[in-house]
Amino acid sequence: MKRNRRISAVAALALAALVTGTGAGFAATITPSATPMATHAFDTAPATATAPARTFQGTLPAPTGPYAAGEDVIHLTDASRPDPWMPSSGPRQLTVTMVYPAVPGTGTPAPYMTLAEAAGAIQLRKIPASSGITPQNLSSVATHAFDGARPRSGKYPLVVLSPGFEHPRMMLTSLATDLASHGYVVALVGHTYEDSGETLANGQTPPCAICDDPNLDMGTVTASRALDVSFVIDQLTHGNTAWRLAHLIDEHEIGMAGHSLGGAAAATTMIADPRVRAGVNMDGTFAPAPMPGQINRPFLMLSSPGNHPAGGGDTTWGQAWDALGGYKKWLTVAGADHTSFTDLDLLLEEAGFPTPPLSPARGVEITREYVTAFFDRTLKGIHSPLLDGPSPNNPEVLFQHWCSAASACR
């Protein structure tokens, strides 16, 4: 599967606010026929968009659960595996943000990202200084997570989060902090050399090694991410030595969610690793789609209407729906774009750029509610009526039913 390099009208407007002429911007969404996990190089934007404000101060929404969100950043090295994209760098190194249920009022505010990670994001997207976005204010986005916060006692399910291609792990921070506030330990995995930069244990922040490869096979990337995730699970559950709070994890209740390519990787990981009991794909083309019998555990498919409606151009979603053998839901969020399920649209709006019809705050709210309800049901055994069908409180959320020549509507 090769990457498609087209852009939607909404993203083009945001891009025009960021760049002069041709270049890459801070936003990335796609046309309906594009592959969402694979599109982050941009066409020339129209020159008519309004310039953004000259200052930027980002704030993510506060978690909604009863606990605070504690945060630790850990560094892991898989000595058994050379880096798949940069073998000369040695063994595969990963940076992982651990977010966990914590006691309110403890710890210190956690930065959104390091200065080097923020600089990498700005460089990859070619964001000019005139936009008002700097490494200092991007790294200082308020996250509502707290470094070194005192953990709540108990055992909690583990949820692994994997971001979209070219997106650093921090773009799923809003979801991670909310899950932690509802009683989950979250491992937010940075996939080194696959995004704008992850600061490693040695202090270096290497740039993306594969982002400009027009022939990159996304199935190869999802297979590599599955190895990353299984290694992270190993490190967090075997011997409890990789993270100081690993005793909080219930190793028998593990789920995974991802956005775009990360969502495709959730399916690939479930096929390879039976420890992952439930998965979520947020708007990512499956690479490849699972075959019947490969995933008989719960799976949630959460999509934007332009990318993955039932019967739409991306046939991998219909193939996956038919193949999934366990509890499954396919939800489409009206008005959403590809990045409505991440922090990106929120940050764009706060910087004064155009956003999709669905407000960014509403996109994050819906994502949090339905992903949490899904993991509550599948990892904690807590039934949520939210997943039973359409809700008057969430009119944007449409329950899809796939119909094909091979199968009846269901």
Secondary structure as UniProt FT lines:
FT   HELIX           9..18
FT   TURN            32..33
FT   HELIX           36..38
FT   STRAND          68..82
FT   HELIX           87..89
FT   STRAND          91..102
FT   TURN            104..105
FT   STRAND          108..109
FT   HELIX           115..124
FT   TURN            125..126
FT   HELIX           129..131
FT   HELIX           135..139
FT   STRAND          145..147
FT   STRAND          156..162
FT   HELIX           169..172
FT   HELIX           173..181
FT   TURN            182..183
FT   STRAND          185..190
FT   TURN            192..193
FT   TURN            201..202
FT   TURN            211..212
FT   TURN            214..215
FT   HELIX           218..237
FT   TURN            239..240
FT   TURN            244..245
FT   HELIX           246..248
FT   STRAND          249..259
FT   HELIX           261..272
FT   TURN            274..275
FT   STRAND          276..282
FT   TURN            292..293
FT   STRAND          299..303
FT   TURN            305..307
FT   TURN            310..311
FT   HELIX           315..323
FT   STRAND          328..333
FT   TURN            334..335
FT   TURN            338..341
FT   HELIX           344..350
FT   TURN            351..352
FT   HELIX           360..379
FT   HELIX           385..387
FT   TURN            392..393
FT   TURN            395..396
FT   STRAND          397..399
FT   TURN            405..406
//
